[in-house]
């Protein structure tokens, strides 16, 4: 472990000049705390423990239909009344639940995502990242962001921002101590080093000293027993209420080699710093879990957004950690469990946080929310990279860019993953109804590949819809794809606004044709402008899966509100697919040549200039409230040119970059070790 600080330090130096780690599709944002919430001295971008607690209370008070707050436990000092010479006043531990109360789905029918931060007190960035993510969700929902609204109607996002509030008080007010643990003296006589490491205290392989310590003064002290700490108990008890009891393991240590399988519901994400890593089980040993294919798919797709390396068996397994929350949630609770290590410093400066750490990792957390209903299954399916809508002569042209491999195979210098090489076999767009809520009588259309055939893991697809099928007002389009192995991917949602306007329409269309205007949607790419659309009308079809029993007396009149559907299937159950049951069949395919070097900000520039068009493309909603309003965020966003990467030549260039990074890393670590020996 003596080499670990040197390794992380050197990794930061190497990555500082490695611009490839930031994906070309990432939407860069700048967010600044502008309200009067108390912040950490010298770090104005980070709210203090007092400021964060007030922030959570304000959210619950101002957005009761979106945010609920509850006390899930007490810190060690609050519970035991020992204030350790006034070092901490003691705190309640709070949890937030962010979800749309007006959804047609009950809590038991929604996916569950639990995110924690602040387990290690000296890590400033994780708590602020989680708070900013919550603000992004609330703002997106209130401003009709289609992707965020769809997620919150189908998912509960639970957040415990400060798991270890006593320790955080110490880290903020006595920053030179770099306080990590809680405030339980527990046998250590040195007042600068006591406490229990909460992330070594969970009841799975607790006490395994290959990844923890029995020394009460050590940073990794595991405590006197499993789940011995108030903070650990608070999180465990809350997780038991959030995640399905049916998925819980009866004898976790004996069931370590049993896969959870593709059908599980629920996801846990624990945020830490430092090192720029994404990690997942197993953490206690350098060995893959029985669900490694799914874990790799999730981690690789997260890395597509933030460019982080994988801390996992088969990649960069830095050191073992036993009794931690990540292994516990997977082995005991039976849910997908991921972790993030942000940045390269415990007290990262505000410039680094605002410009680097924050924007890329907001996308990571949003991706986690989009798959929380069926994480191990949806992560293996194809991703909808972009949805673009164009109006041409009374027709609505919907184009989508689909990939089974771009996101999962973007990991620096690593070979392609076996879940990312299957042909796309079908893509469906749904009108004003989420695919999970689809019933017979709802409107959907199958999209066709522009090259005429589904024969690749990367496809650009299109459908032409008659404007006569749309009523005036706001509509939401939901797009979902399925691959050859039967895996559905995450749903991509975009919104459009249809307004009535007098136009010179063809005689077979109404003289008062709808006009399409853009509404804010989620971050995306734009398609190649050199591709001309094939204007063919599509007949409505059903869902990608077998539809549930039909609704009586249902008409084909589209609804303007996607939440009005009544009964809906449970998202924790994988749908019955009409394609073959999931069995991986690796296949060598490549991205279409015509998309290899496209760069565009305006789709379909090949359309004649005299053609009346209104482009509706997806872009991130960033109209965050300013100072004086409830949400403490002011966002400035810039629309960036999107470039579609030619992945055919990626591996060779990645190998060169990887070799140079390895040489730099080795030289730096050896130099650091020599200096350490000389000292």
PLY file of the C-alpha trace (Angstrom):
ply
format ascii 1.0
element vertex 679
property float x
property float y
property float z
element edge 678
property int vertex1
property int vertex2
end_header
0.00 0.00 0.00
3.00 2.32 0.38
3.11 2.72 -3.41
-0.60 3.57 -3.77
-0.27 7.37 -3.19
2.59 7.52 -5.69
0.58 5.54 -8.25
-2.47 7.81 -7.94
-0.30 10.94 -8.05
1.52 9.74 -11.16
-1.77 8.69 -12.78
-2.98 12.26 -12.34
0.13 13.66 -14.03
-0.22 11.28 -16.96
-3.94 11.97 -17.40
-3.51 15.74 -17.12
-2.27 15.80 -20.72
-4.43 12.91 -21.99
-7.34 14.70 -23.70
-8.73 11.45 -25.13
-10.27 10.57 -21.79
-13.00 13.18 -22.36
-15.45 11.78 -24.94
-16.33 13.90 -27.95
-20.05 13.53 -27.19
-19.84 14.98 -23.67
-21.82 18.18 -23.12
-19.68 20.61 -21.15
-21.41 22.70 -18.51
-20.28 25.29 -15.99
-22.21 25.41 -12.75
-21.60 27.78 -9.86
-23.18 27.98 -6.42
-24.76 31.42 -6.30
-27.06 31.42 -3.27
-26.38 32.09 0.37
-25.90 28.47 1.40
-22.86 28.18 3.63
-19.74 26.89 1.85
-16.41 25.42 2.93
-13.79 28.02 3.79
-11.53 28.54 0.78
-13.69 26.31 -1.46
-16.71 28.39 -2.46
-18.02 25.74 -4.89
-18.55 23.19 -2.08
-21.42 23.54 0.35
-20.54 22.88 3.98
-22.31 20.27 6.07
-24.57 23.02 7.47
-25.24 24.46 4.03
-25.99 21.03 2.55
-28.44 20.12 5.30
-30.31 23.38 4.74
-30.25 22.80 0.99
-31.91 19.39 1.41
-34.59 20.81 3.68
-35.33 23.55 1.16
-35.69 21.07 -1.68
-38.20 18.99 0.26
-40.16 22.10 1.26
-40.25 23.69 -2.20
-40.75 20.59 -4.36
-43.04 18.28 -2.34
-44.30 16.49 -5.47
-40.75 15.65 -6.52
-38.57 15.41 -3.40
-39.17 13.74 -0.05
-36.69 13.83 2.82
-36.41 11.62 5.86
-34.05 11.02 8.76
-32.58 7.53 8.45
-30.29 7.54 11.49
-27.94 9.49 13.71
-24.20 10.00 13.66
-22.02 8.46 16.37
-21.84 11.68 18.40
-25.55 12.49 18.00
-26.42 8.97 19.19
-23.92 8.64 22.02
-23.74 12.22 23.29
-19.93 12.29 23.27
-18.85 15.43 21.47
-15.11 14.68 21.72
-14.13 18.07 23.19
-16.57 19.93 20.99
-15.16 18.73 17.69
-18.60 17.91 16.25
-22.09 18.82 17.43
-23.56 15.52 16.16
-25.94 15.19 13.23
-28.96 13.42 11.85
-28.35 11.42 8.66
-30.75 12.36 5.87
-31.95 10.61 2.72
-33.72 12.16 -0.26
-36.07 10.39 -2.68
-36.42 12.14 -6.03
-39.24 10.84 -8.23
-42.35 12.11 -10.02
-45.33 11.84 -7.70
-47.77 12.22 -10.61
-46.48 9.11 -12.37
-48.98 6.36 -13.15
-46.57 3.90 -11.56
-46.56 3.01 -7.90
-43.32 2.89 -5.93
-43.18 -0.90 -6.21
-43.31 -0.57 -10.01
-40.42 1.89 -10.33
-36.73 1.18 -10.76
-34.54 2.04 -7.78
-31.22 3.90 -7.77
-29.45 4.57 -4.46
-26.47 6.95 -4.55
-24.26 7.65 -1.53
-21.41 10.06 -0.89
-19.44 11.38 2.05
-18.61 7.96 3.55
-15.02 9.22 3.73
-15.22 12.68 5.25
-12.18 14.32 3.62
-13.47 13.81 0.07
-15.07 17.16 -0.83
-16.12 16.53 -4.44
-18.49 13.53 -4.10
-21.08 15.29 -1.93
-21.22 18.37 -4.14
-21.46 16.26 -7.31
-24.43 14.39 -5.88
-26.14 17.64 -4.84
-25.62 19.12 -8.32
-27.03 15.97 -9.89
-30.18 16.30 -7.78
-30.49 19.93 -8.87
-30.11 18.90 -12.51
-32.94 16.38 -12.11
-35.28 18.90 -10.49
-34.54 21.60 -13.04
-34.87 19.17 -15.95
-38.21 17.92 -14.72
-39.57 21.42 -14.09
-38.44 22.53 -17.56
-39.93 19.52 -19.37
-36.65 17.83 -20.28
-38.02 14.69 -21.89
-35.20 12.35 -20.83
-35.16 13.43 -17.19
-38.96 13.50 -16.97
-39.17 9.97 -18.40
-36.58 8.73 -15.92
-38.28 10.29 -12.89
-41.67 8.89 -13.94
-40.21 5.38 -13.95
-37.44 5.51 -11.34
-36.90 6.50 -7.72
-33.51 8.12 -7.17
-32.49 7.89 -3.54
-29.57 9.94 -2.28
-27.68 9.98 1.03
-25.36 12.94 0.53
-23.58 12.77 3.89
-23.27 9.24 5.26
-20.59 10.41 7.72
-21.57 13.92 8.88
-19.45 13.93 12.09
-16.32 13.19 10.09
-17.26 15.79 7.48
-17.48 18.45 10.18
-13.92 17.60 11.15
-12.64 17.63 7.56
-14.21 21.04 6.93
-13.24 22.78 10.16
-9.87 21.09 10.75
-8.79 20.51 7.17
-5.16 19.81 8.08
-6.28 16.54 9.73
-7.65 15.14 6.44
-10.24 13.36 8.58
-11.49 10.17 6.91
-13.34 8.04 9.48
-16.28 8.62 11.78
-15.84 10.03 15.33
-16.01 6.81 17.36
-12.84 6.68 19.57
-13.07 2.87 19.63
-9.76 2.03 21.31
-7.40 4.50 19.64
-5.59 6.72 22.17
-4.39 9.24 19.57
-7.04 11.92 19.13
-5.82 12.67 15.60
-6.32 9.12 14.32
-9.32 7.56 16.03
-12.55 6.55 14.34
-13.92 3.64 12.30
-13.66 3.48 8.51
-17.31 3.06 7.58
-16.28 1.61 4.22
-14.65 -1.36 5.99
-17.52 -1.92 8.43
-20.22 -3.59 6.30
-21.32 -7.14 7.02
-19.81 -8.93 4.05
-16.38 -10.45 4.56
-15.99 -8.08 7.49
-12.64 -8.45 9.26
-10.74 -9.78 6.24
-7.45 -8.02 6.88
-6.26 -8.31 3.31
-8.49 -5.28 2.68
-8.99 -3.74 6.14
-7.15 -3.24 9.45
-7.70 -4.30 13.05
-5.59 -1.37 14.29
-8.00 1.20 15.82
-5.74 4.06 14.75
-5.37 2.94 11.13
-7.16 4.68 8.28
-8.77 1.37 7.27
-9.86 0.28 10.79
-12.89 -2.01 10.37
-14.46 -1.46 13.79
-15.33 -3.87 16.58
-17.81 -5.89 14.53
-19.81 -6.00 11.29
-22.26 -3.09 10.95
-21.11 -1.87 14.35
-21.33 1.83 13.50
-24.41 4.04 13.65
-23.69 5.36 10.17
-23.35 1.87 8.68
-26.60 0.74 10.29
-28.46 3.78 8.97
-27.41 3.07 5.38
-28.02 -0.69 5.60
-31.51 -0.27 7.05
-32.41 2.28 4.42
-31.12 0.08 1.58
-33.26 -2.77 2.89
-36.34 -0.58 2.46
-35.32 0.69 -0.98
-34.33 -2.55 -2.74
-36.57 -5.62 -3.24
-36.46 -8.11 -0.39
-36.90 -10.94 -2.90
-33.41 -10.27 -4.31
-31.65 -10.41 -0.95
-29.17 -13.25 -0.41
-29.75 -15.60 2.54
-26.10 -16.68 2.82
-24.03 -14.16 0.84
-20.57 -15.65 1.43
-21.67 -19.10 0.30
-23.51 -17.64 -2.70
-20.60 -15.58 -4.00
-20.30 -17.71 -7.13
-24.02 -17.52 -7.99
-24.89 -14.93 -10.63
-27.77 -12.55 -9.96
-28.76 -12.72 -13.64
-30.20 -10.26 -16.11
-33.61 -9.85 -14.44
-32.60 -7.99 -11.28
-33.95 -4.54 -10.50
-32.03 -1.82 -8.67
-28.65 -0.12 -8.69
-26.28 1.29 -6.08
-23.58 3.91 -6.77
-21.07 5.03 -4.11
-19.05 8.17 -4.90
-15.52 8.69 -3.58
-12.26 10.41 -4.51
-9.45 10.14 -5.68
-7.83 8.47 -8.71
-10.33 8.78 -11.61
-11.55 5.19 -11.45
-14.81 3.32 -11.92
-14.96 0.21 -9.73
-17.31 -2.71 -9.21
-17.28 -6.16 -7.52
-15.31 -7.86 -6.53
-13.40 -5.34 -4.45
-12.15 -7.66 -1.71
-10.09 -9.78 -4.12
-8.63 -9.63 -7.60
-11.26 -11.88 -9.14
-14.27 -11.30 -11.38
-17.81 -11.75 -10.12
-20.26 -14.20 -11.77
-22.00 -11.16 -13.34
-18.83 -9.72 -14.83
-20.16 -9.39 -18.41
-22.90 -7.06 -17.19
-20.59 -5.18 -14.83
-18.07 -4.57 -17.58
-20.81 -3.31 -19.88
-22.03 -0.80 -17.26
-18.53 0.37 -16.29
-17.34 0.73 -19.86
-20.39 2.81 -20.78
-19.86 5.02 -17.74
-16.27 5.47 -18.86
-17.57 6.63 -22.25
-18.74 9.79 -20.44
-15.94 10.49 -17.96
-12.95 8.67 -19.50
-12.05 6.97 -16.20
-10.10 3.71 -15.96
-11.60 0.56 -14.44
-10.54 -0.54 -10.96
-11.47 -4.19 -11.39
-10.05 -7.64 -11.95
-8.60 -7.86 -15.43
-7.96 -4.11 -15.54
-6.25 -1.93 -12.91
-6.94 -3.68 -9.59
-5.20 -1.17 -7.29
-5.66 -2.89 -3.91
-8.28 -5.03 -2.12
-11.05 -3.53 0.03
-13.06 -5.76 2.37
-16.24 -4.92 4.25
-17.07 -2.07 1.85
-20.49 -0.86 0.74
-20.03 -1.83 -2.92
-19.41 -5.55 -2.35
-22.09 -5.55 0.36
-24.84 -4.14 -1.86
-24.09 -6.69 -4.58
-23.52 -9.76 -2.42
-26.17 -9.14 0.25
-28.82 -6.85 -1.28
-28.65 -8.51 -4.68
-28.42 -5.33 -6.79
-25.98 -3.92 -9.29
-23.28 -1.99 -7.43
-20.85 0.56 -8.85
-18.38 3.08 -7.47
-16.66 6.25 -8.66
-13.31 7.72 -7.60
-13.33 11.38 -8.65
-10.37 13.60 -9.46
-6.87 13.40 -8.00
-7.11 15.37 -4.75
-9.27 15.11 -1.64
-9.75 18.89 -1.66
-9.90 19.49 -5.44
-9.97 23.18 -6.34
-13.15 24.70 -7.70
-11.82 25.24 -11.21
-11.04 21.52 -11.58
-14.37 20.53 -10.09
-16.51 22.89 -12.18
-14.80 22.33 -15.53
-13.72 18.69 -15.41
-15.16 16.54 -12.63
-18.71 17.89 -12.61
-19.84 17.90 -16.28
-18.59 14.44 -17.25
-19.86 12.73 -14.11
-23.34 14.26 -14.26
-23.71 12.26 -17.48
-22.46 9.13 -15.69
-25.10 9.43 -12.97
-27.84 10.13 -15.52
-26.85 6.99 -17.42
-27.06 5.00 -14.17
-30.57 6.36 -13.62
-31.60 5.39 -17.15
-30.81 1.69 -16.57
-31.72 1.32 -12.87
-34.90 -0.61 -13.66
-32.99 -3.53 -15.25
-29.28 -2.64 -15.04
-27.69 -5.96 -15.98
-29.98 -6.37 -18.99
-30.24 -2.82 -20.35
-26.48 -2.26 -20.19
-25.98 -5.16 -22.61
-28.40 -3.71 -25.14
-27.84 -1.13 -27.89
-27.68 2.58 -27.10
-29.62 5.33 -28.86
-26.85 7.87 -29.37
-29.00 10.53 -30.99
-32.55 11.31 -32.08
-33.22 14.10 -34.59
-36.59 15.26 -35.89
-37.13 17.26 -39.10
-40.34 18.56 -40.70
-40.51 18.26 -44.51
-43.72 19.05 -46.46
-46.16 17.77 -43.86
-44.00 14.79 -42.92
-42.16 14.34 -39.64
-38.80 12.64 -40.31
-37.45 10.94 -37.19
-33.83 9.79 -37.46
-31.92 7.88 -34.79
-28.31 6.80 -34.46
-28.07 3.37 -32.81
-24.99 1.50 -31.61
-24.38 -1.76 -29.82
-20.67 -1.03 -29.49
-19.65 2.64 -29.58
-20.16 3.27 -25.86
-19.13 -0.12 -24.50
-16.02 -0.30 -26.70
-14.69 3.22 -26.08
-12.50 2.20 -23.11
-8.95 3.42 -23.67
-6.64 0.79 -25.23
-8.85 -2.11 -24.15
-10.20 -4.83 -26.50
-13.86 -4.74 -27.46
-16.38 -6.22 -25.06
-18.46 -9.24 -26.11
-21.78 -7.48 -25.38
-21.02 -4.77 -27.94
-20.76 -6.72 -31.17
-24.30 -7.84 -32.00
-26.34 -6.63 -34.97
-29.19 -4.24 -34.36
-32.39 -6.08 -35.34
-35.17 -3.59 -34.59
-35.71 0.02 -33.52
-39.10 1.40 -32.48
-40.27 4.95 -31.80
-43.22 5.39 -29.41
-45.51 8.41 -29.39
-46.38 9.82 -25.97
-45.97 6.46 -24.25
-42.91 4.93 -22.64
-42.10 1.42 -23.98
-42.48 -0.08 -20.49
-46.02 1.32 -20.33
-47.03 0.36 -23.88
-50.37 -1.38 -24.37
-52.29 -2.42 -27.44
-53.82 0.66 -29.02
-50.93 2.97 -28.19
-48.98 4.40 -31.13
-45.51 3.20 -32.17
-43.63 2.81 -35.45
-40.79 0.58 -36.54
-37.80 2.51 -37.90
-35.92 1.40 -41.04
-32.13 1.42 -41.60
-30.96 4.03 -44.11
-28.77 1.47 -45.87
-31.80 -0.79 -46.38
-30.90 -3.66 -44.06
-30.21 -4.40 -40.38
-26.78 -5.97 -40.85
-24.47 -4.15 -38.43
-23.96 -3.30 -34.78
-24.09 0.37 -35.80
-27.15 1.66 -37.66
-28.75 4.94 -38.64
-32.51 4.44 -38.81
-35.44 6.54 -39.88
-39.20 6.71 -40.04
-41.48 9.19 -41.77
-44.66 10.08 -39.88
-47.62 11.99 -41.21
-48.21 15.28 -39.42
-51.91 14.48 -39.55
-51.35 11.94 -36.76
-50.25 14.67 -34.36
-52.44 17.07 -32.45
-51.18 20.55 -31.61
-49.14 20.76 -28.42
-46.20 19.02 -26.79
-45.40 15.43 -27.69
-42.70 13.04 -26.49
-40.96 10.47 -28.68
-39.36 7.47 -26.96
-36.87 5.42 -28.98
-35.60 1.95 -28.03
-33.52 -0.63 -29.90
-32.93 -4.36 -29.60
-29.93 -6.42 -30.71
-29.50 -9.89 -32.19
-29.11 -11.52 -28.78
-32.46 -10.17 -27.61
-31.22 -7.37 -25.37
-33.21 -4.15 -25.22
-31.17 -1.00 -24.60
-31.99 2.12 -22.56
-34.82 4.35 -23.75
-33.98 7.71 -25.31
-36.69 10.38 -24.98
-37.02 13.68 -26.84
-39.84 16.19 -26.92
-41.34 18.27 -29.73
-43.86 21.09 -29.80
-46.49 21.09 -32.55
-48.15 24.41 -33.32
-50.82 25.21 -35.93
-49.65 27.61 -38.63
-51.01 28.60 -42.06
-48.73 27.06 -44.72
-48.77 26.28 -48.44
-49.27 22.58 -47.93
-49.89 19.98 -50.65
-53.56 19.41 -51.35
-53.61 16.07 -49.57
-52.66 17.75 -46.28
-54.68 20.17 -44.16
-54.16 23.85 -45.04
-53.43 24.49 -41.39
-50.40 22.23 -41.03
-48.63 21.77 -37.71
-45.32 23.55 -37.19
-42.60 21.72 -35.27
-40.47 23.69 -32.81
-37.77 22.45 -30.46
-38.04 21.77 -26.75
-35.04 21.09 -24.46
-33.95 17.47 -24.40
-30.90 15.50 -23.36
-27.30 15.56 -24.58
-26.86 13.89 -27.96
-25.03 13.65 -31.25
-26.27 14.90 -34.62
-26.47 12.58 -37.65
-24.36 12.88 -40.78
-25.57 15.81 -42.93
-24.68 14.01 -46.15
-27.38 11.38 -45.71
-30.66 12.10 -47.50
-33.79 10.73 -45.80
-36.00 8.17 -47.48
-39.50 9.60 -47.25
-41.74 6.60 -46.73
-44.81 6.55 -44.54
-44.84 4.00 -41.75
-47.82 2.19 -40.34
-48.13 1.99 -36.55
-46.77 -1.22 -35.02
-46.62 -2.74 -31.59
-43.91 -2.82 -28.96
-40.63 -4.67 -29.43
-41.95 -7.34 -27.10
-45.21 -9.21 -26.82
-47.89 -6.75 -25.82
-49.95 -7.29 -22.65
-53.70 -7.98 -22.95
-55.45 -5.32 -25.01
-57.44 -2.49 -23.50
-61.16 -2.52 -24.32
-62.57 0.19 -26.62
-59.16 1.80 -27.23
-58.80 4.13 -30.22
-55.68 5.18 -32.10
-56.04 8.82 -31.11
-52.60 9.81 -29.72
-52.41 11.29 -26.26
-50.54 14.52 -25.62
-49.62 13.33 -22.13
-47.37 10.29 -21.84
-48.35 9.74 -18.23
-52.04 9.04 -18.78
-51.72 5.31 -19.46
-53.31 3.23 -16.73
-51.91 -0.16 -15.74
-48.29 -0.94 -16.60
-45.92 -3.87 -16.19
-43.43 -4.09 -13.37
-40.05 -2.69 -14.51
-38.19 -5.21 -12.42
-39.33 -7.98 -14.76
-37.60 -8.46 -18.09
-40.10 -8.47 -20.96
-40.76 -11.55 -23.01
-38.87 -10.97 -26.25
-39.94 -12.04 -29.68
-36.28 -12.43 -30.68
-34.03 -15.31 -29.52
-33.29 -15.56 -25.81
-30.05 -13.81 -24.79
-27.01 -15.79 -25.95
-23.92 -13.86 -26.98
-22.68 -14.37 -30.54
-19.60 -12.17 -31.18
-19.53 -10.87 -34.73
-17.05 -8.66 -36.54
-18.84 -5.54 -37.71
-17.86 -1.92 -38.17
-19.47 1.49 -38.13
-20.87 2.52 -41.54
-18.19 4.16 -43.68
-20.38 7.16 -44.46
-20.37 8.15 -40.78
-16.65 7.76 -40.12
-15.66 11.42 -40.09
-18.91 13.36 -39.96
-18.89 16.71 -38.17
-22.07 18.73 -37.98
-24.20 21.09 -35.98
-27.12 21.13 -38.46
-28.59 17.80 -39.58
-29.65 17.07 -43.16
-27.87 19.98 -44.87
-28.31 18.10 -48.13
-32.01 18.97 -48.14
-32.72 21.62 -50.83
-32.60 25.13 -49.44
-36.09 25.91 -50.72
-37.62 23.06 -48.74
-39.49 24.35 -45.66
-37.86 22.61 -42.71
-37.84 23.04 -38.98
-35.15 21.04 -37.24
-35.84 19.53 -33.87
-32.61 18.16 -32.38
-31.90 17.06 -28.85
-29.84 19.37 -26.63
-29.28 19.59 -22.89
-31.65 21.77 -20.94
-29.50 24.12 -18.89
-31.89 26.83 -17.74
-31.01 26.47 -14.08
-32.43 29.03 -11.64
-30.24 32.00 -10.83
-29.43 33.60 -7.50
-32.51 34.46 -5.51
-34.42 31.44 -6.73
-34.71 28.18 -4.84
-32.19 26.01 -6.67
-28.64 27.23 -5.96
-27.33 26.79 -9.49
-26.60 29.11 -12.39
-25.70 27.22 -15.53
-23.98 28.47 -18.64
-24.06 25.99 -21.52
-22.37 25.98 -24.89
-23.51 23.86 -27.82
-20.54 21.93 -29.11
-19.91 20.44 -32.54
-20.37 16.69 -32.47
-17.96 14.41 -34.25
-18.69 10.76 -34.98
-15.51 8.80 -34.39
-14.17 6.26 -36.88
-13.88 3.31 -34.54
-12.21 1.08 -37.12
-8.81 2.69 -36.49
-9.31 3.31 -32.80
-7.52 0.28 -31.40
-4.20 0.94 -33.17
-3.99 4.57 -32.04
-5.14 3.62 -28.53
-2.30 1.11 -28.28
0.28 3.81 -29.02
-1.27 6.19 -26.47
-1.48 3.37 -23.92
2.20 2.53 -24.41
3.28 6.12 -23.89
1.09 6.44 -20.79
2.54 3.23 -19.35
6.11 4.49 -19.88
5.31 7.82 -18.21
3.54 6.08 -15.34
6.41 3.65 -14.72
9.05 6.39 -14.74
7.05 8.54 -12.35
6.37 5.71 -9.87
10.01 4.57 -9.86
11.20 8.13 -9.28
8.71 8.60 -6.45
9.78 5.31 -4.86
13.47 6.22 -5.05
12.84 9.58 -3.43
10.82 7.84 -0.73
13.72 5.45 -0.02
16.24 8.29 0.12
14.07 10.18 2.56
0 1
1 2
2 3
3 4
4 5
5 6
6 7
7 8
8 9
9 10
10 11
11 12
12 13
13 14
14 15
15 16
16 17
17 18
18 19
19 20
20 21
21 22
22 23
23 24
24 25
25 26
26 27
27 28
28 29
29 30
30 31
31 32
32 33
33 34
34 35
35 36
36 37
37 38
38 39
39 40
40 41
41 42
42 43
43 44
44 45
45 46
46 47
47 48
48 49
49 50
50 51
51 52
52 53
53 54
54 55
55 56
56 57
57 58
58 59
59 60
60 61
61 62
62 63
63 64
64 65
65 66
66 67
67 68
68 69
69 70
70 71
71 72
72 73
73 74
74 75
75 76
76 77
77 78
78 79
79 80
80 81
81 82
82 83
83 84
84 85
85 86
86 87
87 88
88 89
89 90
90 91
91 92
92 93
93 94
94 95
95 96
96 97
97 98
98 99
99 100
100 101
101 102
102 103
103 104
104 105
105 106
106 107
107 108
108 109
109 110
110 111
111 112
112 113
113 114
114 115
115 116
116 117
117 118
118 119
119 120
120 121
121 122
122 123
123 124
124 125
125 126
126 127
127 128
128 129
129 130
130 131
131 132
132 133
133 134
134 135
135 136
136 137
137 138
138 139
139 140
140 141
141 142
142 143
143 144
144 145
145 146
146 147
147 148
148 149
149 150
150 151
151 152
152 153
153 154
154 155
155 156
156 157
157 158
158 159
159 160
160 161
161 162
162 163
163 164
164 165
165 166
166 167
167 168
168 169
169 170
170 171
171 172
172 173
173 174
174 175
175 176
176 177
177 178
178 179
179 180
180 181
181 182
182 183
183 184
184 185
185 186
186 187
187 188
188 189
189 190
190 191
191 192
192 193
193 194
194 195
195 196
196 197
197 198
198 199
199 200
200 201
201 202
202 203
203 204
204 205
205 206
206 207
207 208
208 209
209 210
210 211
211 212
212 213
213 214
214 215
215 216
216 217
217 218
218 219
219 220
220 221
221 222
222 223
223 224
224 225
225 226
226 227
227 228
228 229
229 230
230 231
231 232
232 233
233 234
234 235
235 236
236 237
237 238
238 239
239 240
240 241
241 242
242 243
243 244
244 245
245 246
246 247
247 248
248 249
249 250
250 251
251 252
252 253
253 254
254 255
255 256
256 257
257 258
258 259
259 260
260 261
261 262
262 263
263 264
264 265
265 266
266 267
267 268
268 269
269 270
270 271
271 272
272 273
273 274
274 275
275 276
276 277
277 278
278 279
279 280
280 281
281 282
282 283
283 284
284 285
285 286
286 287
287 288
288 289
289 290
290 291
291 292
292 293
293 294
294 295
295 296
296 297
297 298
298 299
299 300
300 301
301 302
302 303
303 304
304 305
305 306
306 307
307 308
308 309
309 310
310 311
311 312
312 313
313 314
314 315
315 316
316 317
317 318
318 319
319 320
320 321
321 322
322 323
323 324
324 325
325 326
326 327
327 328
328 329
329 330
330 331
331 332
332 333
333 334
334 335
335 336
336 337
337 338
338 339
339 340
340 341
341 342
342 343
343 344
344 345
345 346
346 347
347 348
348 349
349 350
350 351
351 352
352 353
353 354
354 355
355 356
356 357
357 358
358 359
359 360
360 361
361 362
362 363
363 364
364 365
365 366
366 367
367 368
368 369
369 370
370 371
371 372
372 373
373 374
374 375
375 376
376 377
377 378
378 379
379 380
380 381
381 382
382 383
383 384
384 385
385 386
386 387
387 388
388 389
389 390
390 391
391 392
392 393
393 394
394 395
395 396
396 397
397 398
398 399
399 400
400 401
401 402
402 403
403 404
404 405
405 406
406 407
407 408
408 409
409 410
410 411
411 412
412 413
413 414
414 415
415 416
416 417
417 418
418 419
419 420
420 421
421 422
422 423
423 424
424 425
425 426
426 427
427 428
428 429
429 430
430 431
431 432
432 433
433 434
434 435
435 436
436 437
437 438
438 439
439 440
440 441
441 442
442 443
443 444
444 445
445 446
446 447
447 448
448 449
449 450
450 451
451 452
452 453
453 454
454 455
455 456
456 457
457 458
458 459
459 460
460 461
461 462
462 463
463 464
464 465
465 466
466 467
467 468
468 469
469 470
470 471
471 472
472 473
473 474
474 475
475 476
476 477
477 478
478 479
479 480
480 481
481 482
482 483
483 484
484 485
485 486
486 487
487 488
488 489
489 490
490 491
491 492
492 493
493 494
494 495
495 496
496 497
497 498
498 499
499 500
500 501
501 502
502 503
503 504
504 505
505 506
506 507
507 508
508 509
509 510
510 511
511 512
512 513
513 514
514 515
515 516
516 517
517 518
518 519
519 520
520 521
521 522
522 523
523 524
524 525
525 526
526 527
527 528
528 529
529 530
530 531
531 532
532 533
533 534
534 535
535 536
536 537
537 538
538 539
539 540
540 541
541 542
542 543
543 544
544 545
545 546
546 547
547 548
548 549
549 550
550 551
551 552
552 553
553 554
554 555
555 556
556 557
557 558
558 559
559 560
560 561
561 562
562 563
563 564
564 565
565 566
566 567
567 568
568 569
569 570
570 571
571 572
572 573
573 574
574 575
575 576
576 577
577 578
578 579
579 580
580 581
581 582
582 583
583 584
584 585
585 586
586 587
587 588
588 589
589 590
590 591
591 592
592 593
593 594
594 595
595 596
596 597
597 598
598 599
599 600
600 601
601 602
602 603
603 604
604 605
605 606
606 607
607 608
608 609
609 610
610 611
611 612
612 613
613 614
614 615
615 616
616 617
617 618
618 619
619 620
620 621
621 622
622 623
623 624
624 625
625 626
626 627
627 628
628 629
629 630
630 631
631 632
632 633
633 634
634 635
635 636
636 637
637 638
638 639
639 640
640 641
641 642
642 643
643 644
644 645
645 646
646 647
647 648
648 649
649 650
650 651
651 652
652 653
653 654
654 655
655 656
656 657
657 658
658 659
659 660
660 661
661 662
662 663
663 664
664 665
665 666
666 667
667 668
668 669
669 670
670 671
671 672
672 673
673 674
674 675
675 676
676 677
677 678
